[in-house]
Amino acid sequence: MTCEGASGGGLVTATVNGQFEVVRVRIDKSVVDPNDVGMLEDLVAAAINAAAAKVRETSKEKMAQVMGPMAGLPGMPGF
């Protein structure tokens, strides 16, 4: 499973797998400004965090499908 997150209106995207490893980062050259590296760093971090959030949500949804009526019971992982 992989999920993609974006920032800067899609100018920076990151793909994260189910083990929360970053597998790809794409940066549009229009956001590369040597005089403002901090902005690019923030955009990359935001894209990675968005992708990680999607992985967490997707994992939770898939676990709920597998667990069925047991979902939500105290002590069950991911709930």
N, C-alpha and C positions, 0 to 999 in steps of 0.2 A: 504494500500500500504506500502510495506517495500522495502528498497534498502540496498545493502551491499557494503561496501567499504573495501579496503585492503591496507596494507602497509608492507614493509619489505619482498616483494616478496610473499605475502600471508600468512606470519607467524602471522600477526595480522589482524583480520577482525572485522568489526563492522556492526551491522544492525540498521538502523534508520527508524522509521515509518513516515507517512505523516504529523504528528504533530511535527516532528523533535525531537522525544524522542528516546534515545538510548535504544534498546530493547535487544541487545545481544552484547557481546564482547567475542571474542575467541582469546586466546594467546597461541601460540605454546611454549612448555616448553623450547625449545632451545634458545629462546630470553630472558628468565628470568635469569638475572645476577644480583645478589645482589650488585655487585660492580659497576654496571652501570645502575642505576634506571632511570637516565635521558633519556637514549636511549629508554627504554621501554615506558616511558611517551610520548616521541616524536612519537613513532610508533602508540600508541593508539590514540593520537590526530590526526595524519595524517589519520588513518583509519576512524575515526568518521567524519572528514571533507570531505573525499572522499565519504562516504555514504550520507552525507547531500547534497553534490553537485549533486549526482545522484537523490535524492528526488526532489530537485529544478528543475532539467532538466526534469524529468519524469512528474512532476506537470505541467510544462510549456507546454510540448507536449500534455498532456491530455486536458489541457485548450484550446489549439489551436484547437484540434479536436472538442471540444464541441462548441466553439465560431464560428467556420467555417469562413465565410467571414467577420465577425465582428472583428476577431483577428487583432490586430495591430492598431485599431482605438485609437486615443488619449483618455486617461482617462480609458481605459479598464484595469482591474487588471491583473498583471502578464506579461505585455508587455511593 
